[in-house]
Amino acid sequence: MTINNQWISLAQWLAVISMTADHAARYLIPGLTDFYWLAATLGRLAFPFFAALVAWHALFNSRHLGRYTLRILIIGILAQPGYAWMLQEPLNQALLNVCFTLAAGLILTWGWLAAWKMHQLDGRFLYSWSFLGGLLLALLAAWLLDAWVDYGLVGILLVPALAISFHAYQQRQQPWGQQLGAWALWLLPGFLVLGLNPAGLPTFSSYFALLLLLLLILINRYWRCWQLPFPRWLWLSWYPLHLLVIAGAARWLA
Protein backbone atom coordinates (compact mmCIF):
# COMPACT_ATOMS: atom_id res chain seq x y z
CA MET A 1 0.00 0.00 0.00
CA THR A 2 1.46 3.37 -1.11
CA ILE A 3 1.13 6.13 1.47
CA ASN A 4 0.84 9.68 0.13
CA ASN A 5 2.33 12.16 2.60
CA GLN A 6 2.16 15.20 0.34
CA TRP A 7 -0.64 16.80 2.33
CA ILE A 8 1.40 16.87 5.54
CA SER A 9 3.51 20.00 4.94
CA LEU A 10 0.46 22.14 4.15
CA ALA A 11 -1.36 20.69 7.18
CA GLN A 12 1.63 21.54 9.39
CA TRP A 13 1.62 25.18 8.25
CA LEU A 14 -2.15 25.46 8.75
CA ALA A 15 -1.91 23.87 12.22
CA VAL A 16 0.86 26.21 13.40
CA ILE A 17 -0.70 29.36 11.91
CA SER A 18 -4.14 28.62 13.35
CA MET A 19 -2.74 27.71 16.79
CA THR A 20 -0.63 30.88 16.95
CA ALA A 21 -3.56 33.05 15.82
CA ASP A 22 -5.78 31.43 18.44
CA HIS A 23 -3.34 32.01 21.31
CA ALA A 24 -2.51 35.56 20.21
CA ALA A 25 -6.19 36.50 19.90
CA ARG A 26 -7.07 35.13 23.34
CA TYR A 27 -3.99 35.87 25.46
CA LEU A 28 -1.87 38.63 23.91
CA ILE A 29 -4.08 41.40 25.32
CA PRO A 30 -6.31 39.84 28.02
CA GLY A 31 -9.79 41.34 28.01
CA LEU A 32 -9.55 42.64 24.43
CA THR A 33 -12.21 40.94 22.29
CA ASP A 34 -11.63 42.76 18.99
CA PHE A 35 -9.73 39.80 17.55
CA TYR A 36 -11.64 37.03 19.31
CA TRP A 37 -13.20 36.10 15.99
CA LEU A 38 -9.80 34.62 15.08
CA ALA A 39 -10.05 32.20 18.00
CA ALA A 40 -13.63 31.31 17.02
CA THR A 41 -12.78 30.62 13.37
CA LEU A 42 -9.17 30.05 12.31
CA GLY A 43 -8.12 29.03 15.82
CA ARG A 44 -10.52 26.08 15.86
CA LEU A 45 -8.59 24.39 13.05
CA ALA A 46 -5.49 23.84 15.17
CA PHE A 47 -6.25 20.89 17.43
CA PRO A 48 -8.00 18.69 14.81
CA PHE A 49 -5.02 19.24 12.52
CA PHE A 50 -2.46 18.38 15.20
CA ALA A 51 -4.48 15.31 16.21
CA ALA A 52 -4.69 14.22 12.57
CA LEU A 53 -0.95 14.64 12.04
CA VAL A 54 -0.16 12.59 15.15
CA ALA A 55 -2.62 9.86 14.11
CA TRP A 56 -1.27 9.73 10.53
CA HIS A 57 2.37 9.53 11.63
CA ALA A 58 1.53 6.83 14.16
CA LEU A 59 -0.16 4.74 11.48
CA PHE A 60 2.06 5.20 8.47
CA ASN A 61 5.35 6.96 9.20
CA SER A 62 6.62 6.25 12.70
CA ARG A 63 9.01 3.32 13.05
CA HIS A 64 8.97 3.42 16.85
CA LEU A 65 5.81 4.68 18.56
CA GLY A 66 7.50 4.67 21.96
CA ARG A 67 10.10 7.20 20.83
CA TYR A 68 7.46 9.25 19.04
CA THR A 69 5.35 9.42 22.21
CA LEU A 70 8.40 10.30 24.32
CA ARG A 71 9.32 13.12 21.93
CA ILE A 72 5.85 14.67 22.25
CA LEU A 73 6.00 14.36 26.05
CA ILE A 74 9.42 16.07 26.18
CA ILE A 75 8.06 18.98 24.12
CA GLY A 76 5.10 19.15 26.49
CA ILE A 77 7.33 19.24 29.57
CA LEU A 78 9.50 22.00 28.07
CA ALA A 79 6.40 23.97 27.05
CA GLN A 80 4.50 23.71 30.35
CA PRO A 81 6.12 26.73 32.12
CA GLY A 82 5.41 28.96 29.11
CA TYR A 83 1.88 27.57 28.88
CA ALA A 84 1.15 28.38 32.53
CA TRP A 85 2.74 31.83 32.09
CA MET A 86 0.52 32.54 29.07
CA LEU A 87 -2.58 31.45 31.02
CA GLN A 88 -1.43 33.61 33.96
CA GLU A 89 -1.80 30.65 36.29
CA PRO A 90 0.64 29.09 38.79
CA LEU A 91 2.64 26.26 37.27
CA ASN A 92 1.20 23.73 39.73
CA GLN A 93 -2.41 24.73 38.95
CA ALA A 94 -2.44 25.03 35.15
CA LEU A 95 -3.86 22.29 32.97
CA LEU A 96 -1.31 20.10 31.23
CA ASN A 97 -0.79 21.46 27.73
CA VAL A 98 -1.96 19.93 24.48
CA CYS A 99 1.18 17.82 24.03
CA PHE A 100 0.10 15.66 26.96
CA THR A 101 -3.36 15.30 25.37
CA LEU A 102 -1.82 14.20 22.07
CA ALA A 103 0.57 11.81 23.83
CA ALA A 104 -2.32 10.18 25.73
CA GLY A 105 -4.24 9.83 22.47
CA LEU A 106 -1.17 8.37 20.83
CA ILE A 107 -0.87 5.73 23.57
CA LEU A 108 -4.49 4.72 22.94
CA THR A 109 -3.74 4.58 19.22
CA TRP A 110 -0.74 2.39 19.98
CA GLY A 111 -3.01 -0.01 21.87
CA TRP A 112 -5.55 -0.07 19.05
CA LEU A 113 -2.84 -0.88 16.50
CA ALA A 114 -1.62 -3.77 18.66
CA ALA A 115 -5.19 -5.06 18.99
CA TRP A 116 -5.71 -4.81 15.23
CA LYS A 117 -2.57 -6.84 14.56
CA MET A 118 -3.81 -9.50 16.98
CA HIS A 119 -7.16 -9.49 15.20
CA GLN A 120 -5.48 -10.06 11.86
CA LEU A 121 -3.84 -13.20 13.27
CA ASP A 122 -6.94 -14.93 14.57
CA GLY A 123 -9.87 -12.89 13.25
CA ARG A 124 -11.67 -12.87 16.62
CA PHE A 125 -9.52 -10.76 18.94
CA LEU A 126 -11.62 -7.59 18.59
CA TYR A 127 -14.60 -9.57 19.86
CA SER A 128 -12.75 -11.21 22.77
CA TRP A 129 -13.06 -10.44 26.46
CA SER A 130 -9.35 -9.57 26.51
CA PHE A 131 -9.87 -6.75 24.02
CA LEU A 132 -13.04 -5.50 25.70
CA GLY A 133 -11.32 -5.48 29.09
CA GLY A 134 -8.33 -3.61 27.71
CA LEU A 135 -10.63 -1.14 25.96
CA LEU A 136 -12.51 -0.41 29.18
CA LEU A 137 -9.25 0.12 31.09
CA ALA A 138 -7.95 2.46 28.38
CA LEU A 139 -11.19 4.48 28.41
CA LEU A 140 -11.07 4.64 32.21
CA ALA A 141 -7.49 5.93 32.13
CA ALA A 142 -8.46 8.56 29.52
CA TRP A 143 -11.46 9.58 31.63
CA LEU A 144 -9.24 10.01 34.70
CA LEU A 145 -7.03 12.38 32.68
CA ASP A 146 -10.02 14.44 31.54
CA ALA A 147 -9.68 17.14 34.19
CA TRP A 148 -5.88 17.35 33.90
CA VAL A 149 -5.18 17.95 30.20
CA ASP A 150 -6.15 20.58 27.65
CA TYR A 151 -9.21 19.51 25.57
CA GLY A 152 -9.87 16.73 28.10
CA LEU A 153 -11.28 13.32 27.30
CA VAL A 154 -12.64 14.35 23.91
CA GLY A 155 -9.21 15.60 22.81
CA ILE A 156 -7.56 12.34 23.90
CA LEU A 157 -10.11 10.21 22.03
CA LEU A 158 -9.90 12.28 18.84
CA VAL A 159 -6.42 10.91 18.04
CA PRO A 160 -7.39 7.19 17.95
CA ALA A 161 -10.72 8.09 16.28
CA LEU A 162 -8.83 9.78 13.43
CA ALA A 163 -6.35 6.89 13.29
CA ILE A 164 -9.21 4.41 12.86
CA SER A 165 -10.73 6.60 10.13
CA PHE A 166 -7.39 6.96 8.31
CA HIS A 167 -6.75 3.23 8.54
CA ALA A 168 -10.14 2.40 7.04
CA TYR A 169 -9.76 5.04 4.32
CA GLN A 170 -6.43 3.61 3.18
CA GLN A 171 -7.95 0.17 2.45
CA ARG A 172 -8.39 1.00 -1.21
CA GLN A 173 -8.97 -2.51 -2.50
CA GLN A 174 -12.11 -3.12 -0.44
CA PRO A 175 -15.51 -3.81 -2.01
CA TRP A 176 -17.77 -0.79 -2.35
CA GLY A 177 -19.85 -1.78 0.69
CA GLN A 178 -16.79 -1.83 2.93
CA GLN A 179 -15.50 1.42 1.45
CA LEU A 180 -18.79 3.09 2.37
CA GLY A 181 -18.33 1.72 5.88
CA ALA A 182 -14.85 3.27 5.95
CA TRP A 183 -16.27 6.66 5.01
CA ALA A 184 -18.93 6.26 7.71
CA LEU A 185 -16.15 5.94 10.31
CA TRP A 186 -15.51 9.67 9.83
CA LEU A 187 -18.69 10.15 11.84
CA LEU A 188 -16.67 9.11 14.90
CA PRO A 189 -14.29 12.12 14.92
CA GLY A 190 -17.23 14.22 13.71
CA PHE A 191 -19.17 13.27 16.83
CA LEU A 192 -16.20 13.95 19.11
CA VAL A 193 -15.65 17.53 17.92
CA LEU A 194 -19.10 18.37 19.31
CA GLY A 195 -17.45 18.56 22.73
CA LEU A 196 -14.01 19.70 21.65
CA ASN A 197 -14.09 23.47 22.03
CA PRO A 198 -13.98 25.54 25.21
CA ALA A 199 -17.16 27.25 26.35
CA GLY A 200 -18.17 30.13 24.10
CA LEU A 201 -16.34 28.87 21.03
CA PRO A 202 -18.37 27.34 18.17
CA THR A 203 -17.95 23.86 16.72
CA PHE A 204 -18.55 24.66 13.05
CA SER A 205 -14.88 25.58 12.51
CA SER A 206 -13.79 22.22 13.95
CA TYR A 207 -16.12 20.49 11.50
CA PHE A 208 -14.59 22.62 8.76
CA ALA A 209 -11.15 21.41 9.92
CA LEU A 210 -12.22 17.76 9.45
CA LEU A 211 -13.65 18.56 6.01
CA LEU A 212 -10.46 20.41 5.05
CA LEU A 213 -8.37 17.44 6.21
CA LEU A 214 -10.39 15.11 4.01
CA LEU A 215 -10.06 17.46 1.03
CA LEU A 216 -6.29 17.77 1.51
CA ILE A 217 -5.87 13.99 1.64
CA LEU A 218 -8.16 13.39 -1.36
CA ILE A 219 -6.61 16.13 -3.49
CA ASN A 220 -3.08 14.95 -2.77
CA ARG A 221 -4.11 11.40 -3.57
CA TYR A 222 -4.79 12.35 -7.19
CA TRP A 223 -2.89 15.60 -7.83
CA ARG A 224 0.39 17.11 -6.73
CA CYS A 225 -0.31 20.26 -4.74
CA TRP A 226 1.70 23.18 -3.43
CA GLN A 227 4.29 22.15 -0.88
CA LEU A 228 6.56 24.17 1.37
CA PRO A 229 8.27 21.75 3.77
CA PHE A 230 8.09 22.79 7.40
CA PRO A 231 11.64 22.78 8.83
CA ARG A 232 11.92 19.96 11.36
CA TRP A 233 13.76 22.07 13.95
CA LEU A 234 11.04 24.73 13.74
CA TRP A 235 8.26 22.14 13.94
CA LEU A 236 9.73 20.68 17.14
CA SER A 237 10.43 24.04 18.80
CA TRP A 238 7.51 26.22 17.69
CA TYR A 239 5.06 25.18 20.40
CA PRO A 240 7.17 26.03 23.49
CA LEU A 241 8.76 29.09 21.85
CA HIS A 242 5.54 30.73 20.68
CA LEU A 243 4.03 30.32 24.17
CA LEU A 244 6.96 32.19 25.70
CA VAL A 245 6.79 34.94 23.07
CA ILE A 246 3.04 35.49 23.52
CA ALA A 247 3.29 35.39 27.32
CA GLY A 248 6.24 37.79 27.34
CA ALA A 249 4.57 40.17 24.89
CA ALA A 250 1.37 40.14 26.96
CA ARG A 251 3.34 41.20 30.07
CA TRP A 252 5.10 43.93 28.11
CA LEU A 253 1.79 45.26 26.70
CA ALA A 254 0.00 45.12 30.05
Secondary structure, 3 states (H helix, E strand, C coil): CCCCCCHHHHHHHHHHHHHHHHHHHHHCCCCCCCCHHHHHCHHHHHHHHHHHHHHHHHHHHCCCHHHHHHHHHHHHHHHHHHHHHHHCCCCCCCCECHHHHHHHHHHHHHHHHHHHHHHHHHCCHHHCHHHHHHHHHHHHHHHHHCCCECCHHHHHHHHHHHHHHHHHHCCCCCCHHHHHHHHHCCHHHHHHHHHCCCCCCCCHHHHHHHHHHHHHHHHHHHCCCCCCCCCHHHHHHHHHHHHHHHHHHHHHHC
